[in-house]
Amino acid sequence: MADTIFGKIIRREIPADIVYEDDDVLAFKDLNPQAPVHVLFVPKRALATLNDATPADAELIGKLILAAAAYAKREGLDKDGYRAVINCNEHGGQTVFHLHVHLLAGRRMHWPPG
């Protein structure tokens, strides 16, 4: 897998507004937010897309989702609600090929997102 901007953020080679970190997951504010709250949760171990996940990655993917939920609860976003999204490949909207979860909140979400 090629190195990505997320790998550089994880290694602290480029700055980011980090809002959550544990042993397996790092989260930071998106530079191009699509909602008042837009945080990206990335596994510290690179995995290009959701398609690349195997059963051996189940624990890591679970930790990624649970980290997003823990952050939402800590910030009080769970009361009104939030959206957690994983994009996969070009047509799915993925632009950085390092698996990540978008946590969007702070406004009413619509479906389809448009």
C-alpha angles and dihedrals in degrees: 000000000000119000113261138196087260091058089052091050091049090052090046091240090131127028126256136169096253114200103168137023138168133156094287108022137052123190129192139167116273114247090218102041119199093192136023087268115037116161127169119217113201131180112239088225108071120242114169102213141350086257089065093057118111131188086269088064095055094099093049093048090048090052090050093054093042091051090054091049092047091051091048090052093045091052094044092245092126093074097065094023140245141216125243114196136182114193118202124202129329101307090045090057099254111151101164113054098218111096111255142163120228113214109199124184146137097083139050111280121220131207126251089035092216 
